[in-house]
Amino acid sequence: MIQEEKITALGDSADLRAAHPDEPALDAGGKVLMPGFVDPHTHAIWAGNRAAEFEMRLQGKTYMEIMAAGGGILSTVRATRRATLERLLAETRLRLWNMFSYGTTTAEVKTGYGLRTATELRMLQALLALEAEGPLEIACTFLGAHAIAPEYRQDPEGYTDLLCKTMLPVLKDWWPHHAHHLEMPFVDVFCETGAFSLEQTRRILETARTLGFPLKIHADEFDNLGGTSMGVELGAVSADHLVATSAADIAALGSSDTVAVALPCTPFGLAESHYTPARQILEAGGLLAIATDLNPGTAWCESMQFAIALACRYLRLTPAQAIAAATINAAAAIGRADRVGSIEVGKQADLLILNVDDYRHLGYRFGANLVQTVIKKGKVYPV
């Protein structure tokens, strides 16, 4: 039973109807009822596209080669810096609705295509407006450390100084006046060759932690720099990507509360053969989530259903494991497992009705939308 946006009772349909005869009923027709998906790693706010770079990769250029030549993230930075607030709202709103129609009821969304204070704050302003609009619920992440800003390409330490001494303190003062009741945003860093070194990442994350921000880290997408173990040490809520992750990093995840977030759409989008060692993480006792990594360069994918299909094939997860990774474990990766991600009394009524009668169709099928109805905070949205 659902009352005031929350689940208030669970049980057999006949028993619930007998106990609450005046409550309205929704007949799922014998189809799968499950928690709404939680997408714990997206870059859903940006302007423009990188279709030309996709073609370059097909012709043999690597992601890092394109980025070193001024493309990649920096290409989207240029377009996003030029974008008005209205354009950011319009382009992002469409992506969020697509995500919602495919069953994502809560999503983390990162900034990171501004790389200067004013644009990063404009991105956050847009995200807060879209969160207020709904229906998809947004957890915000500040990713000013997504790449070295183009003005600082020859001075990465100078950009690290800017992040630590200016951008993060400004954000700490700005947030309470604009976000009101919302939790502090996460602070994330892309710890990778060609982005931020291990030492720079530590400095940024330690500064953020001192200022009261919860932490996340991009680690081991291409090279193993030790970012995962450092994220565990600093108490990051999640470490994400984890393709080149070492046995020592996996052991560290297994003995911690840091959630390992696999992003199978990204190696798929890059036509890479290496994926997150998900089974090793699970065997070590780690908590595993999956996400789309929705972004304009490597994974323009708004469907957690497709992430589940990839996870079953390339991470070697069962459909049940993949669904858990896309719901309750994903909620843990954004610090919201107490509110969303499972069907329990007291949690938000964020639910899906699929148009199939067996949950294993998630993973088994791909390329079509299996969601028939989305229920967000008790409100019904036919898809």
C-alpha positions in Angstrom: 0.0 0.0 0.0 1.2 3.5 -0.8 0.3 6.6 1.2 1.9 10.1 1.1 4.6 9.1 -1.4 5.7 6.1 0.7 5.2 2.4 1.0 3.1 1.8 4.1 2.2 -1.9 3.9 3.2 -5.0 2.1 1.5 -8.3 1.7 -0.9 -10.5 -0.3 -3.3 -8.5 -2.5 -6.4 -10.0 -1.0 -5.3 -9.3 2.6 -4.4 -5.7 1.8 -7.7 -5.1 0.0 -9.6 -6.6 3.0 -7.7 -4.4 5.4 -7.9 -1.2 3.3 -11.1 -1.5 1.2 -11.3 2.2 0.5 -7.8 2.5 -1.0 -7.6 2.8 -4.8 -6.0 -0.2 -6.5 -3.7 -0.6 -9.5 -3.8 -3.9 -11.3 -0.4 -5.0 -12.6 -2.0 -7.8 -14.5 0.4 -10.5 -13.2 3.4 -8.6 -14.6 6.7 -7.9 -12.8 6.6 -5.3 -10.1 10.0 -4.1 -9.0 11.9 -1.1 -7.5 12.7 1.8 -9.8 16.2 1.8 -11.2 18.8 4.0 -9.6 21.5 5.3 -12.0 24.5 6.2 -9.7 26.9 7.6 -12.3 25.9 9.9 -15.1 27.1 13.1 -16.8 23.6 13.9 -18.1 24.1 17.7 -18.3 26.0 19.0 -21.2 25.5 20.9 -24.5 26.2 19.7 -28.0 27.4 16.3 -29.2 30.5 14.5 -30.3 29.3 12.4 -33.2 32.4 13.5 -35.3 34.7 12.0 -32.6 32.8 8.8 -32.7 33.7 8.5 -36.3 37.4 9.3 -35.5 37.5 6.5 -33.1 36.1 4.1 -35.8 39.1 5.3 -37.9 41.6 4.3 -35.2 42.0 7.2 -32.9 41.9 6.4 -29.2 39.9 8.2 -26.6 43.0 9.6 -24.9 44.5 10.7 -28.3 41.4 12.6 -29.1 41.4 14.2 -25.7 45.1 15.2 -26.0 44.4 16.9 -29.3 41.8 19.1 -27.6 38.7 17.0 -28.3 37.0 14.7 -25.9 35.9 16.3 -22.6 37.3 19.7 -23.7 35.2 19.7 -26.9 32.1 19.4 -24.7 33.5 22.0 -22.3 33.6 24.5 -25.1 30.0 23.9 -26.1 28.8 23.9 -22.5 30.5 27.1 -21.7 28.7 28.8 -24.6 25.3 27.3 -23.6 22.7 29.5 -21.9 20.9 28.2 -18.8 17.8 27.8 -21.0 19.7 25.6 -23.4 21.2 23.4 -20.7 17.7 23.0 -19.2 16.1 22.0 -22.5 18.8 19.5 -23.6 19.1 17.9 -20.2 15.4 17.7 -19.6 14.9 15.6 -22.6 17.7 13.2 -21.5 16.2 12.9 -18.0 12.8 12.1 -19.4 14.3 9.4 -21.6 16.0 7.9 -18.5 12.7 8.1 -16.6 10.7 6.4 -19.4 13.2 3.5 -19.3 12.7 3.1 -15.5 15.3 5.3 -13.8 13.5 7.0 -10.9 16.6 8.4 -9.2 19.9 9.4 -10.9 23.2 10.9 -9.9 24.2 13.7 -12.3 27.7 15.3 -12.4 28.9 18.7 -13.5 32.3 18.7 -15.1 31.9 20.3 -18.5 32.4 23.8 -17.2 35.8 23.6 -15.6 35.5 27.2 -14.4 33.5 28.4 -11.4 30.7 30.3 -13.2 29.9 27.5 -15.7 30.0 24.8 -13.0 27.6 26.7 -10.9 25.3 27.3 -13.9 25.2 23.5 -14.4 24.3 23.0 -10.8 21.6 25.7 -11.0 20.1 23.8 -14.0 20.2 20.5 -12.1 18.5 22.0 -9.1 15.8 23.4 -11.3 15.3 20.1 -13.0 15.2 18.3 -9.6 12.5 20.6 -8.6 10.5 19.9 -11.8 10.8 16.2 -11.4 9.7 13.5 -11.8 13.2 12.0 -11.9 15.0 12.7 -8.7 18.6 13.9 -8.9 21.6 13.5 -6.7 24.1 16.2 -7.6 27.9 15.7 -7.9 30.5 18.5 -8.5 33.1 17.2 -11.0 35.2 20.4 -11.5 38.1 17.9 -11.6 36.9 16.2 -14.7 39.8 17.4 -16.8 42.5 20.1 -16.6 40.8 23.3 -17.8 42.0 24.4 -21.2 43.4 27.6 -19.8 45.6 25.5 -17.4 46.8 22.8 -19.8 50.4 23.8 -19.2 49.8 24.4 -15.5 47.8 21.5 -14.0 49.0 22.4 -10.5 47.5 25.8 -11.0 44.2 24.3 -11.8 44.4 22.1 -8.8 45.0 25.2 -6.7 42.0 26.9 -8.3 39.8 23.9 -7.4 41.0 23.7 -3.8 41.4 27.4 -3.0 38.5 28.9 -5.0 36.0 26.6 -6.6 35.3 24.3 -3.6 35.0 27.1 -1.0 32.7 29.1 -3.4 30.6 26.0 -3.8 30.3 25.4 -0.1 29.0 29.0 0.4 26.8 28.9 -2.7 25.0 25.6 -2.1 23.0 26.4 1.0 21.5 29.5 -0.6 20.4 27.6 -3.7 19.8 24.0 -2.7 17.9 24.7 0.5 16.9 21.3 2.0 19.1 19.1 -0.3 22.1 17.3 0.9 25.6 18.6 0.1 26.7 17.5 -3.4 29.3 14.8 -3.8 32.8 15.9 -5.0 34.3 13.6 -7.6 37.7 13.5 -9.3 38.8 11.8 -12.6 42.0 10.1 -11.3 43.6 9.0 -14.5 46.6 9.4 -16.8 46.0 12.6 -18.7 43.6 13.9 -16.1 44.5 14.2 -12.4 47.4 12.4 -10.8 47.1 10.4 -7.6 48.7 13.3 -5.6 46.4 15.9 -7.2 43.4 13.8 -6.6 44.2 13.3 -2.9 44.6 17.0 -2.4 41.3 17.8 -4.0 39.4 15.1 -2.2 41.0 15.9 1.2 40.1 19.6 0.7 36.5 18.6 -0.2 36.2 16.3 2.8 37.5 19.1 5.1 34.8 21.4 3.7 32.1 18.8 4.5 31.5 17.3 1.0 30.9 13.6 0.6 33.3 12.0 -1.9 33.4 9.9 -5.0 36.2 9.0 -7.4 36.7 8.0 -11.0 39.4 5.4 -10.9 41.1 2.7 -13.1 39.3 3.4 -16.3 42.5 3.1 -18.4 45.4 2.8 -15.9 45.8 1.6 -12.4 47.1 4.6 -10.4 46.0 3.5 -7.0 42.9 5.7 -6.9 40.5 3.0 -5.8 42.5 2.2 -2.6 42.9 5.9 -1.9 39.1 6.4 -2.3 38.5 3.6 0.2 41.0 5.2 2.6 39.3 8.6 2.3 35.8 7.1 2.9 34.5 7.7 -0.7 30.9 6.5 -1.0 31.8 5.0 -4.4 34.7 4.2 -6.7 33.6 4.1 -10.3 34.8 2.6 -13.6 37.3 0.1 -12.1 38.4 -1.6 -15.3 42.2 -1.7 -14.7 41.7 -2.4 -11.0 44.4 -4.4 -9.2 43.9 -7.3 -6.8 45.0 -5.0 -3.9 42.3 -2.5 -4.9 39.7 -5.3 -5.0 40.7 -6.4 -1.6 40.4 -2.9 -0.3 36.9 -2.6 -1.7 35.9 -5.9 -0.2 36.9 -4.7 3.3 35.1 -1.4 3.0 31.8 0.3 2.6 32.9 2.0 -0.6 30.6 0.8 -3.4 32.2 -0.4 -6.6 30.3 1.1 -9.6 30.8 -0.7 -12.9 30.0 1.2 -16.1 29.6 -1.5 -18.8 28.2 1.0 -21.4 31.6 2.7 -21.5 33.9 -0.1 -22.7 31.1 -1.1 -25.0 30.9 2.4 -26.4 34.6 2.5 -26.9 34.7 -1.0 -28.4 37.0 -2.2 -25.7 37.3 -5.8 -24.6 38.1 -5.2 -20.9 35.3 -4.6 -18.3 35.1 -4.3 -14.6 36.1 -7.5 -12.8 32.7 -7.7 -11.2 32.8 -11.3 -10.1 36.2 -10.8 -8.3 34.8 -7.8 -6.5 31.8 -9.8 -5.4 33.9 -12.7 -4.3 36.1 -10.3 -2.2 32.9 -9.2 -0.4 32.6 -5.9 -2.2 29.3 -4.1 -2.9 28.7 -3.8 -6.6 26.5 -1.3 -8.5 26.1 -0.6 -12.2 25.4 2.6 -14.0 25.0 4.0 -17.5 27.8 6.6 -17.4 25.5 8.6 -19.7 27.8 11.1 -21.4 28.3 12.6 -24.9 31.6 11.0 -25.7 31.7 7.3 -24.8 28.3 6.3 -23.6 25.2 8.2 -24.8 22.9 5.7 -23.2 19.9 6.6 -21.2 18.7 3.0 -20.5 19.6 1.1 -17.3 18.0 -1.8 -19.0 20.8 -1.9 -21.5 23.4 -1.6 -18.7 21.8 -4.6 -17.1 22.0 -6.5 -20.4 25.7 -5.7 -20.8 26.3 -6.6 -17.1 24.9 -10.0 -17.7 27.1 -10.7 -20.7 30.4 -9.0 -19.9 30.4 -8.7 -16.1 29.0 -12.3 -15.9 26.2 -11.3 -13.5 23.0 -13.2 -13.2 19.8 -11.2 -14.0 19.1 -11.1 -10.2 22.6 -9.8 -9.4 22.4 -7.2 -12.2 19.0 -6.0 -10.9 20.3 -5.7 -7.4 23.3 -3.7 -8.8 20.9 -1.4 -10.6 18.6 -0.8 -7.6 19.5 -1.3 -3.9 23.3 -1.3 -4.5 23.1 1.6 -6.8 21.1 3.5 -4.1 24.0 2.8 -1.7 26.4 4.3 -4.2 24.7 7.7 -3.8 24.0 7.3 -0.1 20.2 6.8 -0.5 19.8 3.1 0.3 17.6 4.0 3.3 15.1 5.8 0.9 15.1 4.1 -2.5 16.2 1.0 -4.3 14.0 -1.7 -2.7 10.3 -2.4 -1.9 10.2 -1.9 1.9 7.8 -0.3 4.3 8.9 3.3 4.9 10.7 3.7 1.6 9.6 6.0 -1.2 7.1 4.4 -3.5 9.4 4.3 -6.5 8.3 1.3 -8.5 8.2 -0.2 -12.0 5.7 -2.5 -13.7 7.3 -4.3 -16.6 5.4 -5.6 -19.5 6.7 -9.2 -18.9 5.9 -11.8 -16.2 9.5 -12.9 -15.5 12.2 -10.6 -14.1 14.8 -12.5 -16.1 13.7 -10.8 -19.3 15.9 -7.9 -17.9 19.3 -9.0 -19.1 17.9 -11.6 -21.5 16.4 -8.9 -23.8 17.9 -5.6 -25.0 17.1 -2.8 -27.4 13.4 -2.5 -26.4 11.8 -0.8 -23.4 10.3 -3.4 -21.0 8.8 -0.8 -18.7 5.1 -0.4 -18.9 4.5 1.9 -15.9 6.7 4.0 -13.7 5.5 5.0 -10.2 7.5 7.8 -8.6 6.7 8.8 -5.0 3.3 7.1 -5.5 2.3 8.9 -8.7 1.6 6.7 -11.7 3.2 7.5 -15.1 2.2 5.2 -18.0 5.2 5.0 -20.4 
